[in-house]
């Protein structure tokens, strides 16, 4: 019986260079690279609706939204991670030539059956370590329901639930809001 060899870790530079040429997006967790599955039309429509709503409200302001083609870099003492959130808002942007952002203020993740556990556990824990992050938003794909983890003035994060098409998620951190009617507009069955 032979032991399975542990795959060799990929450097950050190798990962970033590979992503520039890759036909499929990959997330990076401490040297391991994981291919991302394609999202459903519903998932993508919700993500686009978030971008359109936030983009319209942020026009002319110092903060700007980025879509799911821009990675978030999260540095830990012993490793680095890169994730592709569905949307994010950044008020202090990395240089235009970078392929990632390091200081998002708001991150939006649309949940799906295949990524729910990773999003709500691994990614949630990682995002909440970012000093710049003020609001982490998880969007349910099948019903108008959003859970937001918001940084508290006294430290840590608190959770809020907003549900129903009449609900509006206030985002005073970026002088905006996210109406669920806009988020779920034309989603269909």
C-alpha positions, 0 to 999 in steps of 0.5 A: 500500500502506498501513501497518497502524496500531498499536492505541492502548494502553489505560490500566490504569484503562480496562482495569480498568473494562472488565473489571468489565463484560466478559462475557469475561476479558481479560489485559493486557500493557503496554497491549494487551488479550487475550481469554482462551479458555474452559477445558475441564471437565478444566482447570476441575476441576483448578483447583477441586480445587487451590482446595478442597485449599488452602482447606481447609488454609488455613482459620483461617490468615493466607494465603488462596486466590483463584480464577481470577476474581482477577487478578494485577498485575505491575509492571515498570519500563516497563509493567504486566501483569494475568494470571488464574492458575487459583489463587493463595495470598495472605498479604498481601491487597489491599483487599477492593474491588480486583479484583486481587492484587499479592503472591501467595505461590503461583501455580497454572497448569493448562496447556492446549494453547492456553496452554502456550507463553504460560504456560511462557514469558511468564507464567512469566518475569513471575511469577518477577519478583514479590518475594512469589512463593515457588512457581509451580506448573504442572499438566499436565492429562492426567497426574498431573504437576506442575512447581514453581518454588520460590524458593531461600534463596540466591536465584533459583528451582529446579525440582522435578517431582512425578508420580504420584497418590502424589506430594505437593507440599510447600508449607512456604511456606504451611504446606500441601501439594498431594497429586496424588491430590486435585488429580486427583480425579474428573478422568475421561477 
